Amino acid sequence: MAAEKKGPLEHTKATKARSGSGSSTSLEARSRKRAPRREGRRTTLRLPDELVALAGEAAPELGTTENDVIVLFALEGADLYARRREAARRGEERWQALLRSESAATAGLPSLGEMRRAGEALRRELAGGRG
């Protein structure tokens, strides 16, 4: 049986996790898979240190490469952005429909006098609750 070659990051993490106990760890059990080849344009990016560190932590957990983790992060972020944009569009559409509807035009707001009386009643109620 041939020994599987581990990358330097996995070997270091597995050794640290194993030190002192001598037992097999889940990091050792997971071998790093080669990331799938992806279609698309290649580019160079400057990544924040926090993102690089997170990708370094996630890659062994996911059994893939740091590069693939960064691509997965980007895809999930793009999906979140698209969903938020769609939700905002639907919200605006619904708001405009409400403004156009007859029920909104005829519902009417309370008069100034009605609002004053409601405010005074609330103040009396709150003042009575303290005493």
CORLINJO-V646974 format. One record per helix or strand. SS is the DSSP state (h for helix, s for strand). FROM is the first residue (numbers start at 1). LEN is the number of residues. If there is no record, write none. Layout:
SS;FROM;LEN
SS;FROM;LEN
//
This chain:
h;8;11
h;26;4
h;49;14
h;66;35
h;102;6
h;112;19
//
